[in-house]
């Protein structure tokens, strides 16, 4: 199919992703569906097989999978400028909205009622449950992959640290390579990645250098900006399993030092559920709450920096690796383990921080039916859940 003449320009890429950033509700699983409809079905930027391979790679890498998928798509269309344009368009709407809300809370105080905040957490139970179910149906369709997911969930609940998640994914890759047999679905169309292997190796080296060097620098030269960069870079570099898994790591990074109190953190998490785009833009809310617009920019760039380095660094090697049958089997194991990790995150802290009584469970079940059975838009379910919980908390 002949491509439109402006398809490869960074500006055109920005506009396409800006529209997606304004309308893509529902979390990373839903984002993949939006991307497939836009870039495979409508615009034919890449084949179905190449798109599926990119999805598998982004699920394997730490960080926000849907944002990394957008970065990879932009990189394949217009190089580094395309990657930046795709990320900016997809991220800007929710980042601006959350930063504005954080500044409003700083000026006018905690305006959201406690009942509404609890309702937002209850609806989060339904949102994550929908994501787990959707991923499980496609990525754990047989007994071996379901078994890998179950084992991953048990291990993640028993060993919730970031090191535990990395160990689980490594073991899942080994099990997948030895145990799973992916279907031979033919040759893959090449991905036009304008990054050489040497440049990719340098970017991967920079990723690890920052991961190791930033904590040392923050210790040697203590300052708020450097401490924020260190905390949010590590959050973006060490989190596997999607946006919801980053929440406990961010909570541990910003609440104990007193940068943000726990009520503000939970309020921001609830608000992040109500905006489109990637959940990692929650970093903009936290940064704005800590240090205004400068803090929002620092935290947002720091949490997404690992994604840029990893995607651009890995893609040149991935292009040859993805054609190997054993590698695809390993990725199938990793994909199944990701489902298990997300289920573990749903159990704790999403469920344990929201469901305290029978009425909470009933509201969560109603929200899940609204999302999965009645196909209501997530923003409407979030607003209705917050309103219902607030009304039930009023002393009538």
HELIX and SHEET records of a PDB file:
HELIX    1   1 UNK A   10  UNK A   23  1                                  14    
HELIX    2   2 UNK A   27  UNK A   35  1                                   9    
HELIX    3   3 UNK A   36  UNK A   42  3                                   7    
HELIX    4   4 UNK A   48  UNK A   60  1                                  13    
HELIX    5   5 UNK A   65  UNK A  108  1                                  44    
HELIX    6   6 UNK A  114  UNK A  139  1                                  26    
HELIX    7   7 UNK A  143  UNK A  158  1                                  16    
HELIX    8   8 UNK A  162  UNK A  179  1                                  18    
HELIX    9   9 UNK A  197  UNK A  220  1                                  24    
HELIX   10  10 UNK A  224  UNK A  238  1                                  15    
HELIX   11  11 UNK A  243  UNK A  245  5                                   3    
HELIX   12  12 UNK A  246  UNK A  254  1                                   9    
HELIX   13  13 UNK A  262  UNK A  273  1                                  12    
HELIX   14  14 UNK A  279  UNK A  281  5                                   3    
HELIX   15  15 UNK A  282  UNK A  321  1                                  40    
HELIX   16  16 UNK A  325  UNK A  345  1                                  21    
HELIX   17  17 UNK A  346  UNK A  351  3                                   6    
HELIX   18  18 UNK A  358  UNK A  372  1                                  15    
HELIX   19  19 UNK A  378  UNK A  393  1                                  16    
END                                                                             
